[in-house]
């Protein structure tokens, strides 16, 4: 079996990204999460990562927002999110997730989002449902 230090983010990250802009309404962002069965969207301006909005953020949105308040993503997104690169060891990202209490880490290349790695990706790898690299 491969040592986890030998596995890089590029191997486990998802490149099927779902993005919104800061002025996207939170209702539309929620629909994106539900329609795609995902738990986060990246907030972008063109190809530049501005933030992240996760399913956990919707707890605060529901608690604070009035229905049909036409609130934008910008109000609730996490700005300047923790990021990684495709070449970083998975073990480093996992340690950061534990230290920071986060579940989603955007993968960037020169500030542009190219993927995302989540705790679900790590669980799939550890459980063996993600095939080992050759």
N, C-alpha and C positions, 0 to 999 in steps of 0.2 A: 504494500500500500504506500502511496505517496505521502510524504510529510506535508502537512498543511502549509508550511513555510515555502514549499516549492510550487504552490498553486497561486496563480496571479488573478487579480480582479477580472481581467479580460475573459478568463475561462468561465466565470460564474455569472457575470453581469448580464442583465437584459438590455438589449439594444432597441427594443420596441417601446419607444418613449412616447408618453402622452404629455403634451405641454399646453399651458394656458398663458395668457398675458396678465399683467397686473390689473387691467381693467375688466377682466372676465368676471361675470357675476358668480357669486359663490354657488348659486343654484346650478349654473351650467357646469362648474367644476365638480360638484357633487354628482351630477348626471354622468360626467366622464368617468368618475370612479366606478359608479354602479354599472354602467353600460359595458365597461371593459374588465370588470371584476379585478380592479387594482386598488391599491391602498395609498397611492400618492400621485400627484402631478407635479411636474417641474414648471416653475414660473420663469418665462423667458422674455427677452426683448430681442427679437431677431434670433441670432445664434448665441446670445450671451445669457448665461444663467443668472437670474436675479434672486431666486428663492425656491422654496418647496412648500407645498400644501399637502398635508397627510390626513388620513381618515381621523386621526386623533384630534386634529385641529377643528374638526366639525363638532366635537363636543362643546368647545368654546363658542363656536358659531351659533349652535342651537341655544346655548345658555344665554347668550348676549343679544342675539339678533331677533328682530321682529320678523314674522313671516312676510315675505315679499318686500323686504326692506331694500332690495336692490343694492346690497353690499358687495363690494368688489373683493377679489382675492387679495389685493394688496394690503387690506386691513388685517388679515389673519395669517398671511404667509410667513414662514420663517425666512428672514433675509440673511444673506451671507451664510448659507448652510455649509456644514462640514462636507468636504468633497474628497475624492480620491482620483487616482489615475488608473488606467488599464494595466499599468506595469507594477502597481503596488501589490505586495503579498496580501493574500486574503487574511492571514493571521493578524496583520497590522490593522486592517479595516475592522475585523471582528473585535479587537481590543479597544479600538476607538468607539465602536458602537456601545460596548459595555460601559466604558468610562463616561460617555456623554449621555447614555440612556436614550439612544436613537435607534431607529429601525430601518431607515432608508438613507443611503449615501449616494448622491449623484456622482457619476464618473465623468470627468471633464478632460478635455484636451485643449490647452491654451484658452481656458475659460468657457469653451463651448461644450454643452452637454452631449456626450456620446453614448451614455448608458446609465444604468442605475443598479446598485447591488443592495439587496435587502436581507433582513434576517431570514426570510423565507428561502432565499437562494442558498444561504449558509446551511439551513436545516436540511434542504434537499440534498446538498452535497454530503453532509455528515450522515444522513440516513441511507445514502447509497442510491437514491433515486436519480441523482445526477451522475452520469457515467464518469468514471475516472479517466483522466487523460492518459494517452499511451505512454 
